[in-house]
Amino acid sequence: MEVERILRSMKPRFRNRHSRLPFLSGGLVLALALAPLGCKREAEKPAKAVPAATEAVPLASVVRSADASQEAQFLDGFYSVEAKSWRWTAKQFRVVLRPPIGAAQSGATLDMALTVPQVALDHAKSVTLSASVEGAPLAPETYAKAGQYEYKRDVPASALTKQAVRIQFSLDHAIPPAGAEHRELGIIVTSVGLEPK
């Protein structure tokens, strides 16, 4: 009888919202304790491989205009890739390349695949291309006809002693910006590279 009286006296307490607080807080504590188990399963899923932002892409000896992985080696004076294969240049443009193995002893050959478009020759009768590697000047070349060309020059070993060499190109003429075209246009480049001798 005494037990029945105690149970009857407890029923009104459970109806009171304050008396439910210990049970609710106990449930919350239990949910928080089990939460890491659910999160752990999520963390065990294989992560997608994403390259770290700090990973440096090694320099190439030859860069191709269409290769997005080599974008950083086109320092300045190059415009965006067009037709997934080539780039317009400005009047002055630069690249950075890694010299080929042994170039610091035997030198290398600079080789640039380029196109002189007719529109450039409509602006000037000819276009002269000059280059220098780490300040060492290379012989210029003049183009008087539209077409595809290779600018090939021997580069002295003394200009190739660094792990990254800067090559400066310069044109004597470029098409100035006009109308809807806001760019200064020089020649079209497909690739630039330092080849071993």
N, C-alpha and C positions, 0 to 999 in steps of 0.2 A: 503494500500500500504506500509505503513511504517513497518508493521508487516512482510509482505512478504520479504522485504529487509533485515530485521534482521535475519529471518530464513535462507535466502540464504547465508548470511554472516557467519552463524554458521556452515553450512555444511562442508566447507573446514576444520574447526577446528576438527571435529569428525574424519576426515580422517587422521589427524595427530596423530601419536601414542602417543605423549605427552598429547594430550587432552583426550585420553582414560584412562590415568593413574588414575584419580580420580574415574572413574567407576569401574576399575579393583580392586583398593584398597578397594573400598566400598564393592565389592563382596567378597573379602577376609575377611574383617571384619565380614560380615554376616555369612560366612562359619564357622569362628572361634567361633562366638557366638552360632551357632547351634550345634557345635561339642559335647559339654557336654551332650546334650539331647540324641544323639546317643550312647555315652559311658555309659550313665546312664542305658539304656535298657540292655546293655551287663552286667553291674555290678549287675543287679537285678536277673540274672540267679542263681539258687541254686548252691552253691559251693560244691565241693566234700569234704567230711570229711577226713581231713588228720591230724593225730595226731601231735601235736607240738613236736619238737625235744627235748624240755626241759621236757616233761612229763616223769616222772619216772615210770617204771613198778614196781609194788609192788613185793617184794621177796616172793617166794613160799617156803613152808616147804618141799615139795617133788618136785624134778626136774626129768624130763624124757628126755633122750638123743634126742628123735625125736622132742621135742617141741621147735620150733624156738623162741617162746616168752620167753623162759627161757635160751637162749643162754648165756646171760651175767653172769649167776650164775655159769657157768663152767669156773672158773677163769683161770686155766692153767693146762697143762698136758693132756688135752683132745683134740682129733682130730675131724675132721668133721664127721657129721652123715653119716652112711653107711646103705644101705638097708632100709632107712627111719625108723630105729628103734634103732640103737646102735652106740656106739663110741669106738674106741680103746683108751687106755690111754698110757701115757709114764710111766716111772718107778716111777715118783712122780707126783701126780695130786691133785688139790684142787677144792672145791666147796664152795659157800656161801649159807646158808639157813636161813630162818626165823624160830626161834623156835616155836613150837606149843603153843597155849594158856595154861598157867599154868606150862610150862616147867621150869621156873625160881624157882618154888617152889617144883615141884615133879620130875623133870628130864624128860628125853625122851629116845626113842630108835632110834639109828641110824640103818637104814636098806638100804643096797645096793644090788641091783640085778646085778649079774655079771656072766660072763662066763670065764672059764679058757680054752683057746683053746689048742688043742694038740700040735700045733706048738710052744707054749710057753714051754710046758713040754719036747719037743724034744730038746730044748736049755738047759734046766735045769731039774733035776729030780723032783723038786717041786718048788712052788712059795708061799712065805709067804707075806701076806698082813697085814700091820699095819696102824693104824689111830690115829689121835688126834683131839680133838675138842677144839678150842681156847687154845691149848697147853696142855690140859688134855689128857694123853695117854690112849688109849683103848687097850684091849687085842688083840694080833695078831692072825691070823688064817693061817694055812698052807694047801695048796691044792696039792695033789700028783696025782690026776686023772683029766683028762679033763672032763668038764661038766659045768652045770649051778648051781650056788650057791647063797645063801643069806648070806651076812656078816651082822650079827645082834649083836649089842652091846648096853648095857645100858650106857647112858650118864648122868653124875652127874648134878644136878641142878646148881651147882656153875659154870659150863661151859656154861650155857644157859641164862645168865643174860642180854646179849645184844640183840638188835633187829635184828642183822645180825651176824651170827656166821660162822667162817671159819673152814672148816674141811680139814685137810691135810691127804692124803693117801700116802703110800710108799710101794713099792715092793722090795724084796731082789734081784730079778732077772728081767731082761727085755731083749728082743731080740734087739741086737744092729742094727743100720742101715747097710744094705748090698745090693750091686747091685743097682737095680732101686728103692729099698725101702729106702727112706731117713729118715724115722721116726724110733724112738726108740719105740718098741711095748711091752706093758705090758699085760694087760687083757682087756676084753670087758665089758663095763658097759651099762646097760639099764636104770637104775634109781637109784637115791640116795635120801634119805629122812629122816627127823626127825619125828617120830611118837609119839603121846602122850602116856604116860603110862596108 
